[in-house]
Amino acid sequence: MHKDIDIEEALGLENARFVDLRSPGEYTVDTIPGAFNLPLLNDEERKIVGTIYNEQGPYQAREAGLGIVAPKLPDLVRQLERIKIHHDLIIFCWRGGLRSKSVAQLLDLMGIFAYRLKGGYKAYRRHINTFFNEVQLQQIFVVLDGLTGTGKTEIVHRLEQEDWPVLDLEGLANHRGSVFGSIGLGEQPSQRRLESQIFVKLISFESRKIIVVEGESRRIGRLFIPEVVYRSMEAGKKVLVYSPMEVRVKRLVDDYAHGSQEQISAIFNSLSYLQRRLGKRKVIELQRLLNDGQLEEVAEKLLREYYDVLYQHPEGPEAGYDLCVNSEDVEAAVRQIEAYLCKLI
């Protein structure tokens, strides 16, 4: 027989695999991190059943749903059996309703033990909301600040490779945080999925004394950093990362342009959003330079007239920071920051 468990117990199980029985559309918006999507109904089928429910009633909707799902059941059981070889099963749907109940009963008939999440995905979201509303983060946040092009993201990635506890907010949000921040990266996740990813990271850092993060505003693209995380960033240790202008220009060209015409076109289009800040004449000039292949000149003008004005970080060492690091040599900067982190732990 299956066992109903609450979200706290489910998250504490070792070697367990969540199986999300909701539709692909629901799964894409957000799911429990690490969950495998095994939908009873695809998006179109779910829409059909929902329409029948609204227009004809619950019995007719269940009958239609059964007709859609029944041919899928043998394959569904086989997939769950394959997962069961290596993991305990935790099945869930939207609110612990008919979808997970029916699969749990099917597994009972087949003699396959599984856990069923009480309250479904909604219980998980309540858990996440409670966490971010009530948690008091005990770690010291070490925030890497600096102007665009100083290599902060590269340093963060190198520190993560060295097993330092890094919360890569731009990576999780799939956005670099400026008007050009989405270029080459595709769509951002949902706000809920970002919060889920941050939650998992923070839980994994529970035994760590510090968390390294790149300095950000509260908003990254169209997403927002949870308030408790942002407060910890504001109260954290501040590391200033700086580089000469020529180095920053090269990094900006490497990060955004890549020599690809698709990237160049995206930059061209994004420049139009700067008319309010830079003026129409300046934007037209930048677009002309871009079309002429003057990437370094465009990058330097953007750094001096847009990025540096917007972020207002010092160009070199300045009092008020806990550490100032020249990142012209990224590896040397990483070593210097690591030495500082060691003192904090």
C-alpha positions as CSV (number, residue, x, y, z in Angstrom):
1,M,0.0,0.0,0.0
2,H,1.1,3.5,-0.7
3,K,1.8,6.0,2.1
4,D,0.7,9.6,2.3
5,I,3.4,11.9,3.5
6,D,3.7,15.7,4.1
7,I,6.1,17.9,2.3
8,E,8.6,18.2,5.2
9,E,9.0,14.4,5.4
10,A,9.1,14.1,1.6
11,L,12.0,16.6,1.3
12,G,13.9,14.8,4.1
13,L,13.8,11.4,2.4
14,E,17.1,10.2,1.0
15,N,17.3,8.5,-2.4
16,A,13.7,9.5,-3.3
17,R,12.5,10.8,-6.7
18,F,9.5,13.1,-7.0
19,V,7.2,12.3,-10.0
20,D,5.1,15.1,-11.2
21,L,1.8,13.8,-12.7
22,R,0.6,17.3,-13.8
23,S,0.6,18.5,-17.4
24,P,3.8,19.7,-19.1
25,G,2.5,23.3,-19.0
26,E,2.0,23.1,-15.2
27,Y,5.4,21.5,-14.8
28,T,7.2,24.1,-16.9
29,V,5.9,27.0,-14.7
30,D,7.4,25.3,-11.7
31,T,7.8,21.9,-10.0
32,I,9.5,20.4,-7.0
33,P,13.3,20.6,-7.9
34,G,14.5,17.3,-9.4
35,A,11.0,16.1,-10.2
36,F,10.4,13.9,-13.3
37,N,7.3,14.8,-15.3
38,L,5.1,11.9,-16.1
39,P,1.8,13.6,-17.0
40,L,-1.5,11.8,-17.0
41,L,-2.9,14.4,-19.3
42,N,-1.0,16.6,-21.8
43,D,-1.9,20.3,-22.0
44,E,-4.5,19.9,-24.7
45,E,-6.1,16.9,-23.0
46,R,-6.3,18.8,-19.7
47,K,-8.0,21.7,-21.5
48,I,-10.6,19.4,-23.0
49,V,-11.4,17.7,-19.6
50,G,-11.6,21.2,-17.9
51,T,-14.0,22.4,-20.6
52,I,-16.2,19.3,-20.1
53,Y,-16.1,19.9,-16.3
54,N,-17.3,23.5,-16.7
55,E,-19.9,22.8,-19.3
56,Q,-21.2,19.3,-18.3
57,G,-20.1,18.6,-14.8
58,P,-17.6,16.5,-12.8
59,Y,-18.9,13.1,-13.6
60,Q,-18.7,13.6,-17.4
61,A,-15.2,15.2,-16.9
62,R,-14.0,12.1,-15.0
63,E,-15.4,9.8,-17.6
64,A,-13.7,11.8,-20.4
65,G,-10.4,11.8,-18.4
66,L,-10.6,8.0,-17.9
67,G,-11.0,7.5,-21.6
68,I,-7.9,9.5,-22.3
69,V,-5.7,8.1,-19.5
70,A,-6.7,4.4,-19.7
71,P,-4.6,3.5,-22.8
72,K,-1.5,5.2,-21.2
73,L,-1.6,3.3,-17.9
74,P,0.6,0.3,-18.9
75,D,3.4,2.6,-20.1
76,L,3.0,4.8,-17.1
77,V,3.5,1.8,-14.8
78,R,6.6,0.6,-16.7
79,Q,8.2,4.1,-16.4
80,L,7.5,4.2,-12.7
81,E,8.9,0.7,-12.3
82,R,12.1,1.9,-14.0
83,I,12.4,4.8,-11.6
84,K,11.7,2.5,-8.7
85,I,14.7,0.4,-9.4
86,H,17.0,3.2,-8.2
87,H,14.8,5.5,-6.1
88,D,11.8,5.6,-3.8
89,L,8.8,7.1,-5.6
90,I,7.0,10.2,-4.4
91,I,4.1,11.0,-6.7
92,F,2.2,14.3,-6.6
93,C,-0.2,16.4,-8.6
94,W,-1.6,19.9,-8.2
95,R,-3.2,19.6,-4.8
96,G,-3.1,15.9,-3.9
97,G,-6.3,15.2,-5.7
98,L,-7.7,12.8,-8.2
99,R,-4.5,12.5,-10.4
100,S,-2.2,11.3,-7.6
101,K,-4.9,9.3,-5.9
102,S,-5.7,7.3,-9.0
103,V,-2.0,6.6,-9.7
104,A,-1.4,5.6,-6.1
105,Q,-4.3,3.1,-6.3
106,L,-3.0,1.7,-9.5
107,L,0.4,1.2,-8.0
108,D,-1.3,-0.6,-5.0
109,L,-2.9,-3.0,-7.4
110,M,0.4,-3.6,-9.1
111,G,2.2,-4.2,-5.8
112,I,4.5,-1.2,-6.3
113,F,5.1,0.8,-3.1
114,A,5.1,4.6,-3.4
115,Y,4.8,7.7,-1.3
116,R,2.0,10.2,-2.2
117,L,2.5,13.8,-1.4
118,K,-0.3,15.2,0.7
119,G,-1.5,18.5,-0.7
120,G,0.5,18.1,-3.9
121,Y,2.5,20.9,-5.4
122,K,0.4,23.4,-3.5
123,A,1.8,22.0,-0.2
124,Y,5.3,22.5,-1.6
125,R,4.5,26.1,-2.6
126,R,3.2,26.8,0.9
127,H,6.4,25.4,2.3
128,I,8.5,27.6,0.0
129,N,6.5,30.7,1.0
130,T,6.8,29.9,4.7
131,F,10.6,29.4,4.3
132,F,11.2,32.8,2.6
133,N,8.8,34.6,5.0
134,E,10.2,33.1,8.2
135,V,13.8,32.0,7.6
136,Q,16.7,33.9,9.2
137,L,19.7,33.2,7.1
138,Q,22.7,32.8,9.4
139,Q,25.4,32.8,6.8
140,I,27.6,35.7,6.0
141,F,26.9,36.9,2.5
142,V,30.0,37.9,0.5
143,V,28.9,40.2,-2.3
144,L,31.1,40.8,-5.4
145,D,30.4,44.3,-6.5
146,G,32.0,46.1,-9.5
147,L,31.4,47.7,-12.8
148,T,30.2,45.8,-15.9
149,G,33.0,43.9,-17.6
150,T,35.2,43.4,-14.5
151,G,34.7,39.6,-14.6
152,K,32.5,39.1,-11.6
153,T,30.5,36.4,-13.2
154,E,33.6,34.5,-14.3
155,I,35.0,34.8,-10.8
156,V,31.8,33.5,-9.3
157,H,31.8,30.5,-11.6
158,R,35.5,29.8,-10.8
159,L,34.7,29.9,-7.0
160,E,31.8,27.5,-7.5
161,Q,34.1,25.1,-9.3
162,E,36.4,25.2,-6.3
163,D,33.4,24.1,-4.1
164,W,32.7,27.5,-2.5
165,P,29.0,28.0,-1.6
166,V,28.0,30.2,-4.5
167,L,24.5,31.5,-5.1
168,D,24.6,32.4,-8.9
169,L,21.5,34.5,-9.1
170,E,22.0,35.6,-12.7
171,G,22.5,31.9,-13.7
172,L,19.3,30.9,-11.9
173,A,17.4,33.8,-13.4
174,N,18.9,33.2,-16.8
175,H,19.5,37.0,-17.2
176,R,22.5,39.3,-16.8
177,G,20.5,42.0,-15.2
178,S,20.6,44.9,-17.8
179,V,18.7,45.9,-20.9
180,F,21.0,43.5,-22.8
181,G,20.8,40.8,-20.1
182,S,18.7,38.3,-22.0
183,I,20.9,38.3,-25.2
184,G,21.9,34.8,-26.1
185,L,20.2,33.2,-23.1
186,G,16.6,32.5,-24.1
187,E,13.6,32.8,-21.8
188,Q,13.7,33.4,-18.1
189,P,12.1,30.8,-15.8
190,S,9.0,31.7,-13.9
191,Q,9.2,33.6,-10.6
192,R,8.1,30.4,-8.8
193,R,10.8,28.3,-10.4
194,L,13.5,30.9,-9.5
195,E,12.4,30.7,-5.9
196,S,12.5,26.9,-6.0
197,Q,16.0,27.0,-7.3
198,I,17.1,29.5,-4.7
199,F,15.4,27.4,-2.0
200,V,17.3,24.3,-3.0
201,K,20.6,26.2,-3.0
202,L,20.0,27.7,0.4
203,I,19.1,24.4,1.9
204,S,22.3,22.9,0.5
205,F,24.3,25.7,2.2
206,E,22.8,25.2,5.7
207,S,26.0,23.9,7.2
208,R,28.2,26.6,5.5
209,K,29.3,29.8,7.2
210,I,29.4,32.0,4.1
211,I,27.5,32.4,0.8
212,V,29.2,34.1,-2.2
213,V,27.0,36.1,-4.5
214,E,27.3,38.6,-7.3
215,G,25.9,42.0,-6.5
216,E,22.5,42.6,-8.0
217,S,19.6,44.9,-7.8
218,R,16.4,43.4,-6.3
219,R,15.1,42.8,-9.9
220,I,16.9,40.6,-12.5
221,G,15.1,40.9,-15.8
222,R,11.4,40.4,-15.0
223,L,12.2,38.4,-11.8
224,F,12.7,39.4,-8.2
225,I,15.2,38.2,-5.6
226,P,13.4,37.0,-2.5
227,E,13.5,39.8,0.1
228,V,15.2,37.7,2.8
229,V,18.1,37.0,0.3
230,Y,18.3,40.6,-0.8
231,R,18.4,41.9,2.9
232,S,21.3,39.4,3.5
233,M,23.1,40.7,0.5
234,E,22.8,44.3,1.6
235,A,24.1,43.4,5.1
236,G,26.9,41.3,3.8
237,K,30.6,41.8,3.2
238,K,31.4,43.9,0.1
239,V,34.2,42.9,-2.3
240,L,35.0,45.4,-5.0
241,V,36.1,43.9,-8.3
242,Y,37.8,46.3,-10.8
243,S,39.7,46.2,-14.1
244,P,41.1,48.6,-16.6
245,M,38.7,49.9,-19.2
246,E,40.4,48.1,-22.1
247,V,40.0,44.8,-20.3
248,R,36.4,45.5,-19.6
249,V,35.7,46.4,-23.2
250,K,37.2,43.1,-24.4
251,R,35.1,41.1,-21.9
252,L,31.9,42.9,-22.9
253,V,32.5,42.1,-26.6
254,D,33.3,38.5,-25.7
255,D,30.3,38.1,-23.5
256,Y,27.6,39.6,-25.7
257,A,28.7,39.7,-29.3
258,H,30.6,36.4,-30.0
259,G,30.9,37.5,-33.6
260,S,27.4,36.0,-34.3
261,Q,25.0,38.0,-36.5
262,E,22.1,36.8,-34.4
263,Q,23.8,38.3,-31.3
264,I,24.6,41.6,-33.1
265,S,21.0,41.9,-34.3
266,A,19.7,41.4,-30.7
267,I,22.1,44.1,-29.5
268,F,20.9,46.4,-32.3
269,N,17.3,45.9,-31.3
270,S,18.0,46.3,-27.5
271,L,19.8,49.6,-28.1
272,S,16.4,51.2,-29.0
273,Y,15.4,50.7,-25.3
274,L,18.1,53.2,-24.3
275,Q,16.7,56.2,-26.1
276,R,15.1,57.6,-23.0
277,R,18.4,57.4,-21.1
278,L,20.9,58.2,-23.9
279,G,18.8,60.1,-26.4
280,K,17.7,59.1,-29.9
281,R,20.8,60.6,-31.6
282,K,23.2,58.7,-29.4
283,V,21.3,55.4,-30.0
284,I,21.4,55.9,-33.7
285,E,25.1,56.5,-33.6
286,L,25.7,53.3,-31.6
287,Q,23.5,51.3,-34.0
288,R,25.5,52.7,-36.9
289,L,28.8,51.8,-35.3
290,L,27.4,48.3,-34.5
291,N,26.5,47.8,-38.2
292,D,30.0,48.9,-39.2
293,G,31.5,46.2,-37.0
294,Q,33.0,48.7,-34.5
295,L,32.2,46.4,-31.6
296,E,35.0,47.7,-29.3
297,E,33.9,51.3,-29.8
298,V,30.3,50.4,-29.1
299,A,31.3,48.5,-26.0
300,E,33.4,51.4,-24.6
301,K,30.7,54.0,-25.2
302,L,28.1,51.8,-23.5
303,L,30.4,51.2,-20.5
304,R,31.2,54.9,-20.1
305,E,27.7,56.4,-20.9
306,Y,25.3,53.7,-19.8
307,Y,26.6,51.0,-17.5
308,D,29.0,53.0,-15.4
309,V,26.5,55.8,-15.0
310,L,23.8,53.3,-14.1
311,Y,25.7,51.2,-11.5
312,Q,28.1,53.9,-10.1
313,H,30.7,51.5,-8.7
314,P,34.3,52.8,-8.2
315,E,36.8,52.3,-11.1
316,G,39.5,51.3,-8.6
317,P,40.2,50.6,-4.9
318,E,38.2,52.7,-2.5
319,A,37.6,52.8,1.2
320,G,34.4,51.3,2.4
321,Y,34.9,47.9,0.9
322,D,36.0,44.9,2.9
323,L,38.3,43.8,0.0
324,C,39.3,45.4,-3.3
325,V,40.5,43.1,-6.1
326,N,42.1,43.8,-9.5
327,S,40.5,41.2,-11.8
328,E,42.6,41.9,-14.9
329,D,44.0,38.4,-14.1
330,V,41.0,36.4,-13.2
331,E,42.9,33.5,-11.7
332,A,44.9,35.8,-9.4
333,A,41.7,37.5,-8.4
334,V,40.1,34.2,-7.5
335,R,43.1,33.3,-5.3
336,Q,42.9,36.6,-3.6
337,I,39.2,36.3,-2.9
338,E,39.7,32.7,-1.7
339,A,42.3,33.9,0.8
340,Y,39.8,36.4,2.1
341,L,37.0,33.8,2.3
342,C,39.2,31.5,4.3
343,K,39.5,34.2,7.0
344,L,35.8,34.3,7.3
345,I,35.4,30.6,8.0
